Amino acid sequence: MVRRHFFEILALLLIGGSLFFFKETLDYLARRDYVAALLVMVIGVAVISVGKEMARLALVQRD
């Protein structure tokens, strides 16, 4: 029960936190710093994929 809520909260935080990285990607693109934008976008995709896995674990914990 507690683990499911923990995974749900963690998934929401990770998916919400990935939005920060995508916002930073847009900021770097506006400054025409394409290498930094690409790196930050890769980090954002990685964070959102971890959040997706945490959401999947929360679904598995549901009884």
SULWO-V652440 format. One record per pair of residues at least 6 apart in sequence whose C-alpha atoms are under 8 Angstrom apart, sorted by the first residue. I is the first residue (numbers start at 1). GAP is how many residues later the second one is. D is the distance in whole Angstrom. If there is no record, write none. Layout:
i gap d
I GAP D
I GAP D
//
This chain:
i gap d
1 60 8
1 61 8
3 55 8
3 58 7
4 53 8
4 54 5
4 55 8
4 57 5
4 58 7
5 53 7
7 47 6
7 48 6
7 50 7
7 51 5
8 46 7
8 47 6
8 50 6
10 41 7
10 44 7
11 39 8
11 40 4
11 41 7
11 42 8
11 43 5
11 44 5
12 39 7
12 43 8
13 38 8
14 33 6
14 34 6
14 36 7
14 37 5
15 32 7
15 33 5
15 36 5
15 37 7
17 30 8
18 26 5
18 27 7
18 29 6
18 30 6
19 25 7
20 24 8
21 19 6
21 20 7
21 22 7
21 23 5
22 18 7
22 19 6
22 22 6
24 13 8
24 16 7
25 11 8
25 12 5
25 13 7
25 15 6
25 16 6
26 11 7
27 10 8
28 6 7
28 8 7
28 9 5
29 8 6
//
